[in-house]
């Protein structure tokens, strides 16, 4: 197990290197000048040249890349050209809102998806199953921005039950923290719940045709026990993959949702750094997102061994 984890962590190095090369190339080929953004269009050529020199933007791209990589290896992601703060500090400050939104959205999606999928399999020969298929298809198809605007209009503007936007840290009160996260979390959980429940339902239906399920029924076990103890546990492996991908995507920043609800998370940070041409922040944020994806996939693989003891990583 430890050797497997070590190999997966070592595989993170080439992944981050490739991501860094691609992101660095695309960013520096994108039109726009950070010095112009910071000083404005009224700045003189001398002022622009002086700022580019102080930021190291006048050096060849290859030199800039190797300088950046040498800093990343030591754990230094650079300094924001806009705020002057370390990139690691900027990412850390934006991580809290994103993690909070991910936790709440994941809990809501699992609360909706798992019981719904089990109920659909239990009543698979009734009208509930096609209704389930229609609802999940609707949940996956609804655009996040459209659903977000509808929820804001209903619960924040008309009913005034919840705030329109913003974020409050949990240290300032659990109630205020949760009230600000409910709407964006529901927006994200609708699509995730549709995907997870659909995958879990299909997996459970596949397991229902296995020989050990027939054996369990032949022993006289109740259908509830067959579903919960045998079918659900064996169908959770492919579903765990979908759950892990959903969590990794949310930790990478829900750009549209965070922007609409003015949540200062990773997604909002990436959007702001693109608009400001803040190269170090954008490169560091994308590297962070790539690392999150790899680490979450590693945790998902390790979870397989917990769900199914037959799986071994030797």
Backbone bond lengths (Angstrom), bond angles and torsions (degrees), N, CA, C in turn:
res aa  C-N    CA-C-N  psi(-1)  N-CA   C-N-CA  omega(-1)  CA-C   N-CA-C  phi
1 X - - - 1.462 - - 1.532 111.35 -
2 X 1.344 117.32 -46.58 1.452 120.71 -179.12 1.525 111.29 -65.36
3 X 1.351 116.02 -37.24 1.460 118.56 177.25 1.525 111.25 -65.23
4 X 1.317 116.46 -38.31 1.464 120.47 178.47 1.526 110.59 -64.05
5 X 1.337 116.94 -44.11 1.466 120.65 178.45 1.521 110.56 -62.94
6 X 1.341 117.02 -41.27 1.462 120.00 179.31 1.522 111.31 -63.59
7 X 1.341 117.38 -40.70 1.466 120.09 178.58 1.522 110.83 -64.07
8 X 1.316 116.94 -41.94 1.458 119.97 179.93 1.528 111.59 -66.02
9 X 1.326 116.86 -37.43 1.464 119.48 178.42 1.525 111.18 -69.14
10 X 1.335 116.63 -36.38 1.464 119.56 176.48 1.526 110.99 -67.22
11 X 1.337 116.14 -32.89 1.466 119.38 177.53 1.517 111.83 -67.15
12 X 1.332 116.58 -16.15 1.456 120.11 178.13 1.528 111.80 -67.26
13 X 1.328 117.01 -28.29 1.470 121.33 -176.04 1.527 111.60 -64.28
14 X 1.349 120.11 -54.85 1.481 117.94 178.54 1.521 113.39 -63.92
15 X 1.337 117.18 -32.03 1.469 119.45 178.11 1.521 110.54 -62.33
16 X 1.328 116.44 -48.08 1.456 120.07 179.35 1.522 111.59 -65.88
17 X 1.330 117.23 -33.64 1.458 120.19 178.67 1.525 110.96 -65.25
18 X 1.334 116.54 -46.20 1.466 120.07 178.81 1.528 110.34 -63.73
19 X 1.339 116.04 -43.77 1.472 119.38 178.35 1.524 110.58 -60.88
20 X 1.327 116.67 -42.10 1.454 120.27 179.78 1.520 112.38 -62.44
21 X 1.333 117.07 -42.14 1.471 120.45 179.23 1.520 110.62 -63.66
22 X 1.326 116.45 -46.34 1.470 120.20 -178.10 1.525 110.77 -63.96
23 X 1.331 116.24 -48.11 1.469 120.11 -177.66 1.524 110.69 -64.22
24 X 1.330 116.85 -44.35 1.469 120.19 -179.65 1.523 110.63 -60.69
25 X 1.322 116.87 -42.87 1.468 120.15 -178.63 1.522 111.29 -66.32
26 X 1.331 116.26 -47.14 1.465 119.45 -177.67 1.524 111.12 -64.10
27 X 1.326 117.01 -42.60 1.463 120.69 -177.74 1.526 111.23 -62.25
28 X 1.333 116.41 -44.84 1.454 119.42 -175.87 1.521 112.59 -78.16
29 X 1.322 117.53 -14.50 1.463 120.34 174.06 1.529 111.95 -89.14
30 X 1.341 115.97 -12.19 1.463 119.88 179.55 1.527 110.24 -73.93
31 X 1.328 117.87 133.56 1.474 119.63 179.08 1.524 110.98 -59.93
32 X 1.312 115.70 143.87 1.458 120.82 179.22 1.509 111.03 133.34
33 X 1.308 116.60 147.93 1.457 122.81 -177.19 1.525 108.85 -127.77
34 X 1.342 118.20 116.60 1.471 119.44 178.83 1.531 112.63 -57.45
35 X 1.325 116.65 -36.24 1.468 119.01 179.61 1.521 110.96 -64.38
36 X 1.333 116.72 -39.72 1.463 120.27 178.24 1.522 110.92 -66.04
37 X 1.343 116.56 -38.45 1.465 120.72 179.33 1.530 110.46 -64.85
38 X 1.335 117.11 -39.31 1.459 120.89 -176.18 1.527 112.08 -76.56
39 X 1.327 117.44 -39.54 1.456 120.84 -174.92 1.518 113.40 -94.25
40 X 1.334 116.88 -20.87 1.453 119.64 -178.80 1.516 111.93 91.65
41 X 1.310 116.16 166.15 1.454 121.18 -176.72 1.518 112.79 -71.29
42 X 1.312 117.09 -17.27 1.464 120.18 -179.30 1.528 113.14 -82.57
43 X 1.327 118.70 -3.01 1.462 121.87 -178.13 1.527 110.00 -69.05
44 X 1.298 114.85 147.07 1.461 120.40 179.32 1.522 110.54 -79.76
45 X 1.334 118.26 158.57 1.475 120.19 177.51 1.522 112.66 -58.49
46 X 1.322 117.46 -34.56 1.463 119.77 178.87 1.524 111.38 -65.56
47 X 1.328 116.59 -42.33 1.464 120.00 178.48 1.523 111.43 -65.15
48 X 1.316 116.81 -40.22 1.464 120.49 178.28 1.519 110.47 -64.38
49 X 1.331 116.95 -44.12 1.465 120.23 -179.50 1.527 111.18 -64.54
50 X 1.339 116.87 -38.84 1.458 119.98 179.18 1.526 111.34 -65.58
51 X 1.350 117.19 -41.03 1.458 120.13 179.92 1.532 110.58 -68.77
52 X 1.327 117.34 -40.64 1.470 119.56 177.68 1.521 110.79 -60.85
53 X 1.319 116.76 -38.32 1.460 119.99 179.39 1.524 111.17 -67.51
54 X 1.326 116.44 -41.36 1.468 119.51 179.84 1.523 111.67 -67.34
55 X 1.335 117.28 -29.73 1.465 121.17 178.89 1.525 112.59 -88.42
56 X 1.317 117.36 -7.30 1.455 121.03 -178.77 1.507 114.03 78.65
57 X 1.332 117.09 16.74 1.458 120.60 -177.28 1.520 112.68 -83.27
58 X 1.339 117.15 -8.10 1.454 119.81 179.28 1.525 112.55 -88.57
59 X 1.314 117.24 -4.64 1.461 121.37 179.49 1.523 110.37 -80.80
60 X 1.339 118.25 159.48 1.479 120.56 176.47 1.522 111.08 -59.35
61 X 1.344 115.77 150.59 1.465 120.22 -177.21 1.522 111.68 -59.26
62 X 1.317 117.46 -39.01 1.462 120.15 -179.27 1.523 110.47 -63.30
63 X 1.328 116.47 -40.55 1.469 120.28 177.86 1.524 110.77 -65.39
64 X 1.340 116.16 -42.62 1.461 119.70 177.22 1.525 111.83 -60.87
65 X 1.345 116.17 -39.72 1.465 119.57 -177.96 1.523 111.13 -66.01
66 X 1.335 117.06 -47.90 1.461 119.14 -178.01 1.529 111.31 -68.31
67 X 1.312 116.90 -31.99 1.469 119.38 174.47 1.518 110.74 -64.02
68 X 1.330 115.80 -42.91 1.472 120.27 179.34 1.524 110.87 -65.38
69 X 1.348 117.27 -43.51 1.465 120.27 -179.66 1.522 110.84 -63.76
70 X 1.323 117.07 -40.87 1.468 119.73 179.42 1.523 111.61 -61.94
71 X 1.313 116.60 -33.49 1.461 119.90 177.26 1.527 111.55 -74.73
72 X 1.352 116.30 -39.14 1.464 120.54 -179.28 1.520 110.80 -63.13
73 X 1.324 117.35 -38.71 1.468 121.28 -179.85 1.519 111.23 -58.91
74 X 1.310 116.72 -34.22 1.467 120.80 179.43 1.527 112.87 -86.92
75 X 1.342 116.05 3.54 1.458 119.92 179.48 1.508 114.05 90.32
76 X 1.314 117.12 6.40 1.460 121.62 179.95 1.529 108.78 -101.19
77 X 1.329 116.92 109.31 1.461 121.36 -179.38 1.523 112.49 -85.04
78 X 1.316 116.82 3.88 1.456 119.82 177.46 1.520 111.96 101.48
79 X 1.323 114.15 -171.45 1.456 122.22 -178.53 1.518 109.39 -124.87
80 X 1.296 116.52 137.75 1.456 120.93 179.28 1.520 110.34 -62.54
81 X 1.338 116.01 129.85 1.462 119.47 178.93 1.522 111.30 -75.14
82 X 1.313 117.07 -13.79 1.457 120.42 -178.13 1.521 111.98 -94.24
83 X 1.329 116.70 -49.70 1.466 119.96 -176.65 1.520 113.57 -99.26
84 X 1.337 117.27 -18.48 1.453 120.47 -177.78 1.516 113.91 79.65
85 X 1.339 118.54 2.86 1.465 122.13 179.51 1.532 110.02 -88.16
86 X 1.328 117.59 153.86 1.470 119.77 175.50 1.529 111.02 -60.43
87 X 1.325 115.80 142.92 1.467 120.46 -178.03 1.522 110.47 -64.33
88 X 1.329 117.44 -38.61 1.464 120.12 179.85 1.527 110.96 -61.11
89 X 1.320 116.71 -38.99 1.468 120.01 177.67 1.520 110.86 -67.11
90 X 1.327 116.89 -40.59 1.458 121.00 179.71 1.532 110.55 -63.19
91 X 1.332 116.86 -43.84 1.466 120.62 179.06 1.527 110.18 -65.75
92 X 1.327 116.63 -41.22 1.465 120.49 -179.49 1.522 111.42 -62.37
93 X 1.332 117.43 -39.51 1.462 120.97 178.85 1.524 111.74 -67.34
94 X 1.319 116.99 -30.11 1.467 120.82 179.63 1.519 112.62 -87.51
95 X 1.323 116.77 -12.28 1.469 119.93 -175.51 1.522 112.19 -72.37
96 X 1.325 117.58 -35.59 1.462 121.01 -177.56 1.520 113.31 -57.81
97 X 1.341 119.35 -52.92 1.466 119.85 177.94 1.526 113.14 -59.96
98 X 1.335 116.97 -38.83 1.465 119.36 -179.93 1.521 111.55 -67.19
99 X 1.321 117.28 -42.74 1.476 120.52 178.16 1.525 110.46 -63.96
100 X 1.326 117.05 -42.02 1.466 120.60 178.76 1.518 110.70 -60.82
101 X 1.321 116.61 -46.14 1.463 120.74 179.58 1.518 110.71 -64.63
102 X 1.325 117.56 -38.65 1.468 121.40 179.21 1.521 111.22 -64.21
103 X 1.325 117.05 -44.37 1.467 121.02 -178.72 1.527 111.04 -62.77
104 X 1.330 116.74 -49.25 1.468 120.33 -177.69 1.527 110.46 -65.32
105 X 1.328 117.50 -44.74 1.464 120.82 -179.02 1.527 111.05 -65.01
106 X 1.330 118.11 -39.17 1.463 120.90 179.72 1.523 111.43 -66.83
107 X 1.324 116.76 -41.22 1.469 120.15 178.86 1.527 110.45 -62.98
108 X 1.331 117.07 -45.10 1.461 120.43 -179.78 1.528 110.67 -63.36
109 X 1.336 117.27 -43.92 1.465 120.10 -178.65 1.521 111.85 -64.45
110 X 1.335 117.86 -39.08 1.468 120.06 179.08 1.523 111.41 -70.61
111 X 1.325 116.90 -38.15 1.469 120.20 177.95 1.524 110.45 -61.73
112 X 1.323 116.35 -35.91 1.463 120.15 179.25 1.522 111.22 -80.11
113 X 1.322 117.77 -45.26 1.466 121.95 -167.68 1.520 113.19 -72.32
114 X 1.328 117.94 -48.65 1.467 119.89 -172.32 1.529 112.06 -66.43
115 X 1.339 121.10 -52.39 1.475 118.83 177.83 1.524 113.32 -61.26
116 X 1.336 116.74 -36.30 1.459 119.95 -179.80 1.519 111.30 -64.96
117 X 1.334 116.78 -43.28 1.465 120.08 179.35 1.525 111.20 -65.34
118 X 1.323 116.77 -41.76 1.470 119.98 178.49 1.524 110.86 -62.90
119 X 1.318 116.90 -42.42 1.460 120.59 179.01 1.529 110.93 -64.47
120 X 1.340 117.00 -38.80 1.463 119.92 179.61 1.521 111.32 -65.78
121 X 1.335 117.72 -37.36 1.468 120.53 178.28 1.520 110.35 -71.94
122 X 1.320 116.57 -38.74 1.464 120.38 179.90 1.527 110.56 -63.76
123 X 1.328 117.42 -40.92 1.471 122.59 -179.97 1.536 110.63 -103.79
124 X 1.333 116.50 38.85 1.463 120.89 -172.44 1.521 113.85 -66.23
125 X 1.308 117.78 -20.52 1.465 120.43 -179.12 1.525 111.86 -100.14
126 X 1.312 117.04 10.69 1.461 121.30 179.45 1.537 109.62 -109.15
127 X 1.323 115.52 -177.80 1.463 120.55 179.66 1.522 111.90 -72.69
128 X 1.332 117.13 -8.43 1.456 120.29 -179.62 1.529 111.81 -67.94
129 X 1.332 116.79 -33.36 1.464 120.10 -176.55 1.532 111.92 -65.70
130 X 1.330 120.72 -52.35 1.475 118.40 176.44 1.526 113.38 -62.65
131 X 1.336 116.65 -31.41 1.462 118.83 175.39 1.523 110.52 -65.33
132 X 1.322 115.81 -39.71 1.467 120.71 176.58 1.519 110.72 -61.16
133 X 1.327 117.55 -44.43 1.453 121.26 -179.81 1.528 110.90 -61.31
134 X 1.310 116.83 -40.02 1.466 120.58 -179.61 1.522 111.18 -67.55
135 X 1.324 116.61 -42.82 1.467 120.32 -178.33 1.528 110.66 -66.46
136 X 1.341 117.57 -43.50 1.461 119.83 179.03 1.525 111.49 -64.24
137 X 1.328 116.90 -39.19 1.462 119.97 176.93 1.526 110.68 -63.28
138 X 1.332 116.20 -38.92 1.466 120.21 177.69 1.522 110.98 -65.45
139 X 1.340 116.37 -42.16 1.459 120.12 -179.30 1.519 112.24 -64.02
140 X 1.332 117.03 -38.33 1.461 120.48 179.33 1.520 111.36 -72.51
141 X 1.321 117.28 -30.42 1.464 121.42 -172.77 1.519 113.66 -85.56
142 X 1.331 118.59 -22.79 1.468 120.31 -176.75 1.525 110.11 -67.79
143 X 1.322 118.93 124.38 1.476 120.67 176.53 1.526 111.02 -65.00
144 X 1.322 115.31 140.02 1.460 120.06 -177.58 1.530 112.40 -61.30
145 X 1.336 116.39 -41.55 1.464 118.65 -176.06 1.526 111.09 -66.70
146 X 1.335 117.17 -35.54 1.462 120.38 -179.67 1.523 110.70 -70.06
147 X 1.342 116.32 -44.69 1.462 120.37 177.82 1.524 110.63 -63.39
148 X 1.325 116.71 -38.95 1.468 120.04 179.62 1.529 111.18 -62.29
149 X 1.311 117.03 -43.39 1.465 120.44 179.91 1.529 111.44 -65.53
150 X 1.339 116.89 -38.53 1.463 120.07 178.40 1.529 111.28 -64.95
151 X 1.322 116.63 -44.15 1.462 120.34 -179.52 1.527 110.95 -66.22
152 X 1.327 117.42 -39.02 1.454 120.39 177.18 1.527 110.50 -62.78
153 X 1.332 115.94 -44.00 1.458 120.24 -179.62 1.523 111.49 -61.94
154 X 1.336 116.82 -41.82 1.462 120.46 -175.72 1.523 112.33 -77.54
155 X 1.340 116.52 -56.40 1.467 120.20 -169.79 1.530 113.57 -87.88
156 X 1.331 117.63 -22.98 1.461 119.26 -177.89 1.525 112.93 -103.20
157 X 1.329 116.92 -36.93 1.464 119.87 -176.12 1.525 111.56 -93.45
158 X 1.347 116.71 -50.06 1.466 120.21 -175.75 1.528 110.99 -79.31
159 X 1.322 117.24 -57.40 1.466 121.02 -176.40 1.531 112.98 -83.53
160 X 1.323 116.96 -26.06 1.465 122.61 -179.83 1.527 112.62 58.06
161 X 1.318 115.17 38.50 1.462 119.68 177.13 1.529 111.96 -85.27
162 X 1.327 116.07 -31.11 1.456 120.97 -173.34 1.523 109.32 -130.77
163 X 1.325 117.05 156.60 1.472 120.09 178.12 1.528 111.45 -68.75
164 X 1.325 115.17 152.68 1.465 120.27 -178.82 1.515 111.03 -68.43
165 X 1.302 117.98 -45.95 1.461 121.74 -176.07 1.515 108.78 -159.36
166 X 1.332 114.69 -179.88 1.459 120.13 177.92 1.519 111.92 105.36
167 X 1.321 115.14 174.34 1.455 121.89 -179.39 1.513 109.41 -144.47
168 X 1.329 115.71 137.89 1.459 122.79 176.86 1.524 108.18 -122.82
169 X 1.331 119.27 124.47 1.473 120.45 178.83 1.518 111.54 -60.72
170 X 1.315 115.66 151.28 1.460 120.21 -178.78 1.527 111.39 -65.24
171 X 1.338 116.72 -22.10 1.467 120.19 178.30 1.523 112.29 -66.69
172 X 1.333 117.25 -20.46 1.469 121.15 179.27 1.526 112.51 -92.54
173 X 1.323 117.43 5.44 1.453 120.89 177.52 1.510 111.87 133.63
174 X 1.327 115.78 128.11 1.469 119.71 -177.69 1.521 111.16 -65.60
175 X 1.324 116.87 -39.76 1.461 119.94 -178.18 1.517 112.43 -62.72
176 X 1.343 116.43 -47.74 1.469 120.06 179.38 1.522 110.87 -65.18
177 X 1.330 116.37 -38.68 1.477 121.04 177.28 1.521 111.14 -59.46
178 X 1.333 116.28 -46.45 1.461 120.36 -177.51 1.525 111.54 -70.28
179 X 1.333 117.64 -39.71 1.465 120.75 -179.40 1.525 111.64 -60.58
180 X 1.321 117.47 -36.65 1.462 120.75 -179.98 1.531 112.29 -76.85
181 X 1.329 117.45 -17.50 1.465 119.98 -176.57 1.525 113.64 -101.62
182 X 1.324 117.99 -13.74 1.466 120.09 -173.93 1.524 111.28 -60.69
183 X 1.317 117.89 -51.97 1.465 120.13 -176.27 1.524 112.42 -63.04
184 X 1.332 120.35 -51.61 1.471 118.00 178.36 1.524 113.10 -63.76
185 X 1.339 116.95 -33.11 1.461 119.29 178.76 1.530 111.22 -67.61
186 X 1.321 116.93 -39.50 1.464 120.01 177.45 1.531 110.32 -64.55
187 X 1.322 116.68 -40.78 1.468 120.53 178.74 1.530 110.44 -58.47
188 X 1.327 116.87 -45.19 1.458 120.35 -179.10 1.526 112.17 -73.81
189 X 1.327 117.36 -34.60 1.459 120.52 -175.02 1.523 112.98 -73.81
190 X 1.331 118.44 -25.09 1.465 120.31 -178.69 1.520 110.47 -60.77
191 X 1.313 116.04 -49.82 1.466 119.49 179.98 1.521 111.26 -68.12
192 X 1.334 116.81 -43.34 1.464 119.85 -179.54 1.525 111.38 -63.72
193 X 1.322 117.01 -40.59 1.468 120.38 179.22 1.515 111.03 -63.61
194 X 1.334 117.42 -38.80 1.461 120.30 178.12 1.516 112.01 -62.47
195 X 1.326 116.75 -43.20 1.471 120.35 -179.43 1.523 110.97 -68.51
196 X 1.341 116.43 -46.47 1.469 119.80 -176.80 1.522 111.17 -65.68
197 X 1.328 117.34 -45.30 1.468 119.76 -178.49 1.526 111.07 -65.13
198 X 1.318 117.71 -38.51 1.463 120.29 178.43 1.527 110.61 -64.62
199 X 1.308 117.29 -43.75 1.463 120.81 178.71 1.525 111.24 -65.14
200 X 1.338 117.33 -42.74 1.456 120.49 -179.59 1.521 111.16 -65.96
201 X 1.310 117.34 -40.88 1.467 120.36 178.25 1.525 111.17 -61.46
202 X 1.323 117.05 -47.70 1.464 120.39 -179.91 1.526 111.12 -62.79
203 X 1.336 116.02 -40.03 1.456 119.02 178.43 1.517 112.64 -65.04
204 X 1.319 116.97 -40.75 1.460 120.41 179.06 1.529 111.31 -67.00
205 X 1.317 117.00 -37.70 1.463 119.46 177.96 1.524 111.34 -65.66
206 X 1.338 117.56 -35.81 1.469 120.18 176.23 1.520 111.09 -65.93
207 X 1.331 115.86 -40.85 1.471 119.56 -179.32 1.525 110.80 -68.12
208 X 1.324 117.26 -30.93 1.462 120.95 -177.34 1.529 112.76 -60.50
209 X 1.334 117.01 -21.90 1.461 120.39 -178.96 1.529 112.60 -95.41
210 X 1.325 117.48 5.95 1.459 120.06 179.63 1.522 110.75 -79.36
211 X 1.338 114.72 158.68 1.466 120.74 -176.03 1.526 112.26 -65.36
212 X 1.338 116.94 -36.92 1.466 117.97 -176.12 1.529 111.20 -68.44
213 X 1.343 117.64 -24.34 1.464 120.01 175.60 1.527 109.60 -71.14
214 X 1.324 116.48 -41.07 1.471 119.01 176.32 1.526 110.49 -62.90
215 X 1.333 116.54 -37.94 1.464 120.39 178.49 1.524 110.90 -64.62
216 X 1.333 116.15 -41.49 1.469 119.83 178.94 1.520 111.15 -62.17
217 X 1.324 116.82 -40.77 1.461 119.67 178.05 1.526 111.04 -69.05
218 X 1.332 115.75 -36.15 1.462 118.88 179.41 1.528 111.59 -65.32
219 X 1.314 116.65 -26.88 1.457 120.62 176.98 1.522 112.55 -75.04
220 X 1.333 116.19 -9.05 1.454 120.03 178.49 1.505 114.49 93.26
221 X 1.353 117.36 15.28 1.455 119.38 178.37 1.527 110.43 -68.91
222 X 1.295 115.32 145.64 1.453 119.84 178.22 1.532 110.24 -68.74
223 X 1.340 115.40 154.29 1.460 119.77 -178.32 1.522 111.50 -62.16
224 X 1.314 116.90 -33.20 1.457 120.45 178.33 1.520 111.11 -63.73
225 X 1.318 116.72 -41.62 1.464 120.73 178.60 1.523 110.72 -67.84
226 X 1.323 117.12 -39.88 1.463 121.13 178.91 1.524 110.71 -61.78
227 X 1.323 116.04 -42.04 1.457 120.02 -178.64 1.528 111.71 -69.04
228 X 1.316 116.72 -48.80 1.455 120.65 -171.57 1.526 112.86 -79.01
229 X 1.322 117.60 -39.67 1.458 120.12 -172.84 1.518 112.74 -90.24
230 X 1.317 117.93 -36.97 1.462 120.46 -174.03 1.528 112.62 -105.61
231 X 1.308 117.29 -48.78 1.469 119.89 -175.39 1.515 112.07 -72.44
232 X 1.327 116.71 -49.34 1.461 120.40 -175.38 1.520 111.95 -62.66
233 X 1.328 117.17 -45.23 1.465 119.79 -176.90 1.525 111.88 -63.84
234 X 1.326 117.46 -36.46 1.461 120.22 -179.09 1.525 112.44 -79.26
235 X 1.315 117.69 -20.34 1.464 120.97 178.27 1.523 112.51 -90.39
236 X 1.323 118.07 -3.02 1.457 120.48 -175.06 1.526 112.84 -79.67
237 X 1.350 118.36 -17.51 1.467 119.51 -176.94 1.525 111.76 -64.52
238 X 1.346 120.10 -55.39 1.474 117.72 176.60 1.524 112.92 -64.84
239 X 1.326 116.77 -30.94 1.465 119.81 178.76 1.519 111.09 -68.03
240 X 1.324 117.14 -34.86 1.457 120.97 178.03 1.517 111.18 -61.52
241 X 1.327 116.65 -35.88 1.460 120.35 177.37 1.530 110.69 -61.37
242 X 1.329 116.47 -43.90 1.468 120.78 179.53 1.519 110.49 -66.16
243 X 1.334 116.92 -41.06 1.469 120.40 179.05 1.520 110.34 -62.47
244 X 1.346 115.93 -43.70 1.463 119.39 179.14 1.514 112.50 -62.53
245 X 1.336 116.65 -42.46 1.466 119.75 178.09 1.525 111.10 -63.87
246 X 1.328 117.16 -37.48 1.463 120.65 178.75 1.524 110.88 -65.30
247 X 1.330 116.57 -44.75 1.466 119.90 179.88 1.515 110.69 -64.75
248 X 1.339 117.17 -41.66 1.462 120.15 178.74 1.525 111.17 -62.49
249 X 1.333 116.28 -40.68 1.455 119.45 178.11 1.519 112.73 -64.18
250 X 1.327 116.37 -38.91 1.465 119.66 178.89 1.526 111.52 -70.25
251 X 1.334 117.04 -38.10 1.458 119.96 178.16 1.527 111.36 -67.62
252 X 1.341 115.44 -24.85 1.451 119.02 176.09 1.514 113.47 -75.19
253 X 1.304 116.23 -5.83 1.463 119.85 178.09 1.510 112.26 103.24
254 X 1.321 116.66 116.38 1.467 121.61 174.81 1.524 107.32 -85.96
255 X 1.331 115.50 91.00 1.466 121.43 -167.59 1.527 111.62 -58.28
256 X 1.340 116.91 -51.89 1.466 120.20 -175.15 1.524 110.66 -65.14
257 X 1.320 116.58 -48.48 1.463 120.54 -176.79 1.526 111.51 -65.33
258 X 1.319 117.02 -44.10 1.464 119.45 179.31 1.526 111.54 -64.57
259 X 1.331 117.10 -33.70 1.456 120.04 178.63 1.524 111.48 -69.89
260 X 1.343 117.06 -43.83 1.465 120.60 -178.96 1.525 111.13 -63.89
261 X 1.329 116.76 -42.97 1.463 120.64 -176.39 1.533 112.84 -92.85
262 X 1.333 116.92 8.86 1.470 122.05 176.87 1.523 111.87 53.66
263 X 1.325 116.57 45.75 1.459 122.04 177.49 1.526 108.33 -93.45
264 X 1.314 118.83 121.74 1.475 121.45 -175.83 1.528 112.50 -78.46
265 X 1.318 116.23 62.46 1.457 121.39 -178.12 1.517 112.65 -102.18
266 X 1.337 115.33 -165.96 1.459 121.57 -178.37 1.529 110.51 -64.05
267 X 1.322 117.45 -40.94 1.453 120.52 179.74 1.518 111.97 -61.36
268 X 1.329 116.47 -46.28 1.452 119.96 177.08 1.522 112.15 -63.86
269 X 1.323 116.59 -35.82 1.463 120.74 178.57 1.528 111.05 -63.86
270 X 1.327 116.94 -41.08 1.462 120.45 178.78 1.524 110.77 -64.68
271 X 1.328 116.96 -43.29 1.463 120.27 179.25 1.529 110.79 -62.24
272 X 1.321 117.00 -44.94 1.465 120.60 179.72 1.524 111.61 -64.13
273 X 1.324 117.20 -40.90 1.467 119.87 -179.22 1.524 111.71 -67.75
274 X 1.340 117.40 -30.97 1.470 120.06 174.94 1.520 110.04 -67.65
275 X 1.315 116.91 -45.24 1.461 120.69 -178.66 1.528 111.41 -64.63
276 X 1.331 117.37 -35.07 1.463 121.57 -177.68 1.532 112.28 -89.16
277 X 1.345 117.27 -4.65 1.460 121.58 -173.32 1.524 110.60 56.28
278 X 1.328 115.10 39.91 1.459 120.98 -179.79 1.528 107.90 -85.56
279 X 1.325 116.20 85.68 1.459 121.67 -172.71 1.529 114.18 -57.14
280 X 1.328 119.63 -49.58 1.475 118.88 -177.72 1.530 113.06 -60.25
281 X 1.339 117.41 -42.13 1.468 120.06 -179.34 1.521 110.56 -66.13
282 X 1.313 117.15 -42.47 1.462 120.27 -179.37 1.517 111.28 -65.98
283 X 1.320 117.22 -44.29 1.462 120.33 178.56 1.524 111.53 -64.18
284 X 1.325 117.05 -42.78 1.458 119.84 178.81 1.518 112.66 -66.47
285 X 1.331 116.88 -37.57 1.466 120.42 179.63 1.523 111.19 -66.16
286 X 1.329 116.35 -43.19 1.468 119.40 179.96 1.527 110.41 -66.72
287 X 1.317 117.79 -39.15 1.469 120.23 175.79 1.528 110.57 -61.67
288 X 1.315 116.09 -41.43 1.463 120.15 178.14 1.524 110.85 -61.40
289 X 1.341 117.53 -44.55 1.461 121.43 179.72 1.529 110.56 -62.26
290 X 1.336 117.10 -42.51 1.466 120.36 178.46 1.523 111.20 -62.41
291 X 1.328 116.09 -42.78 1.463 119.12 177.97 1.517 112.33 -63.82
292 X 1.324 117.07 -37.61 1.462 120.97 177.53 1.519 110.75 -62.20
293 X 1.331 117.24 -44.50 1.456 120.60 179.25 1.528 111.27 -58.81
294 X 1.326 116.96 -45.76 1.462 120.31 -178.31 1.527 111.02 -65.75
295 X 1.320 117.19 -43.76 1.463 120.52 -178.25 1.535 111.75 -67.54
296 X 1.335 116.68 -39.79 1.467 119.16 178.26 1.520 110.58 -65.94
297 X 1.333 117.47 -39.67 1.467 119.86 176.30 1.522 111.34 -62.88
298 X 1.343 117.04 -35.60 1.460 120.41 175.85 1.524 110.74 -64.27
299 X 1.320 117.22 -43.82 1.466 120.55 178.32 1.528 111.22 -63.87
300 X 1.331 116.97 -36.14 1.462 120.33 177.27 1.521 110.32 -63.96
301 X 1.335 117.18 -43.90 1.464 120.42 178.19 1.524 111.58 -61.19
302 X 1.322 116.58 -39.46 1.463 119.97 178.15 1.524 111.08 -69.18
303 X 1.328 116.56 -31.13 1.465 119.80 178.36 1.530 111.44 -67.46
304 X 1.337 116.91 -26.64 1.462 119.17 177.55 1.525 111.15 -57.58
305 X 1.334 116.29 -41.81 1.461 120.00 -178.72 1.519 111.67 -67.15
306 X 1.324 117.22 -27.67 1.461 120.18 177.50 1.524 110.31 -75.82
307 X 1.337 116.77 -41.23 1.461 120.90 -178.98 1.523 111.04 -70.33
308 X 1.336 115.98 -43.67 1.469 120.79 -178.47 1.519 108.71 -122.78
309 X 1.335 118.71 104.67 1.474 121.48 -178.43 1.523 113.30 -62.02
310 X 1.317 118.52 -15.26 1.462 119.65 178.56 1.515 112.85 -71.03
311 X 1.322 117.23 -19.26 1.467 121.50 179.30 1.515 109.80 -82.37
312 X 1.315 115.41 128.21 1.465 121.84 179.13 1.524 109.90 -130.61
313 X 1.331 116.30 141.24 1.460 121.48 176.23 1.534 107.24 -113.84
314 X 1.309 115.77 83.47 1.457 120.88 -177.98 1.526 110.25 -106.60
